Amino acid sequence: MPLMQGYPYYLLMGSVLSLYMGISSHKYRKTPGRRYLWILMIIVGLIFASTAAEIISTSFAAKLWWRNVQQIPLFFSTLFTYAVVKDYVARPPAGLSKRLALFSIPVVMDILFIFTDSYHHLMRSYVGIDTIAGISGISVQPTWLSMLFIAYDQLFSLYAALLLTLALIRAPRPYFRRNITMLAGLLIPVVTVFLLPVLKIKITGFTAMVILPATLTAYFTIFRDPNASSYPLAKDHIFENMKDGIILTDSGDKILDINAAGGSFLSDISRQPNKTWVGQSIHALLDKHWNIHSHYKQRKEGDFEIDLPGQDGTCYGITLIPTERNNDNTAGMLIIISDRSDKKRYERELVHQATVDDLTGLFNRRHFMRLVKNHSTHGGAGMAMLLIDIDDFKYINDTYGHLAGDQALIAFSERIQHIYRKKGIVGRVGGEEFAVCFFASDENAALEEAEAFRTKMGDHVVKLNDGHMIQFTVSVGISYSEHTGASFEDLYRQADEALYMSKATGKNRVTLGSPPIFKKA
């Protein structure tokens, strides 16, 4: 048959084509989704070349030798088909290369048994030459051990087809055409292997010929499809370089995928050293935060914040998103971890600026008023308010300067804060005017507290930066109410009137204002 007479040359052309595709795609060996395809192309090229050499050889020994050589790339082809598909459909784990080395052990054993079969006959029960349509090649009858190795090898091609099928189902519509093309090309050699006993095709090199469609579709889909040129490279590049941590878990709470930021954040939150998180349990995060654990267990959406103790304002935001919209607990979860430390620091700074006096560090007038209004009752005790004014503060400014005045205000604030830190609310309500709100059992107890404070402040000496020592006195006005319904405005007005009396009658004294009028509803 004229067509069959050129058969060896067709195989050589296929070899040249495959080797060209392998060499040209070698430059993409570090690109996600394309790392193993160049190896598969070269393997297929070697299958074609060794098959052509078997057919062209004239002696039985030469044909057998080339048949044995052919088994090396043939058995490795399915293993690297699996690697290509695994790298193509998803971001593979870092240990894929080590897995391939482990999976190669039975393949290497099979090849060694084949090359030494003339000594033990464990792989072939019969070896001869068959000539069909003018094409002569080695014909073998495999043993059960050889069939076992073949079955092991074919498992990788079946698994690769399964991965592509799942990718076809789950992938977005723009990738449907590419995935179905890849799957169709892969199914040709997979299905053919299982149909060979039925088809009874024994032409030498037929197996090599059916591998070519899968190789061509893989090459042109991954490298030549313009719609696929940035996928999965773009997806993987974006995923790995996102500032937010992305974690995908399965229904068994195992981590399926995680980017670099996610691994770093998870290690920081769980206080566990950096490691390969893929395949590990997400409970390293959940067990430390039960509010997150509860939402995760119920597969509910949620947004949480975690402040890490012992760190300078480090705060992480945790967002939970179920991967499936169902009411059971079988769905996986998408966990997004974002670093909100700068945002929280900015918010705290805004709160600080809105509530705290810049110079003294005490609450400002507005926030002091808000806190007093929201102050809850305390065991039936009444509420007392002190208004405190530093006597002759203008003299300090005029004598020592405004910087000295500021230093005096700071020292006074530290002292008053120290006294009332645990038993009252302290604020700066004016230039040298301060206010304290606290609970007292009765009016006399409030007066005693105010007098004790005036005495302490009169004994306090402030040392200025220039070495001068100043000692100042304070005038105090106090208001007291047994009724919890007394308003802040009433308490403040009475204390202010009392403070005016203290200043007008000689300073350095405490004056009790008249009780606020309690207005019933």
Secondary structure, 3 states (H helix, E strand, C coil): CHHHHCHHHHHHHHHHHHHHHHHHCHHHCCCCCCCCHHHHHHHHHHHHHHHHHHHHCCCHHHHHHHHHHHHHHHHHHHHHHHHHHHHHHCCCCCCHHHHHHHHHHHHHHHHHHHHCHHHHCCCEEEEEEEEECCEEEEEEEECHHHHHHHHHHHHHHHHHHHHHHHHHHHCCHHHHHHHHHHHHHHHHHHHHHHHHHHHCCCCCCHHHHHHHHHHHHHHHHHHHCHHHCCCCHHHHHHHHHCCCEEEEECCCCEEEEECHHHHHHHHHHHCCCCCCCCCCECHHHHCCCHHHHHHHHCCCCEEEEEECCCCCCCEEEEEEEECCCCCCCCCCEEEEEEECHHHHHHHHHHHHHHHECCCCCCECHHHHHHHHHCCCCCCCCEEEEEEEEECCHHHHHHHHCHHHHHHHHHHHHHHHHHHHCCCCEEEECCCCEEEEEEEECCHHHHHHHHHHHHHHHHCCCEECCCCCEECCCEEEEEEEECCCCCCHHHHHHHHHHHHHHHHHCCCCCEEECCCCCCCCC
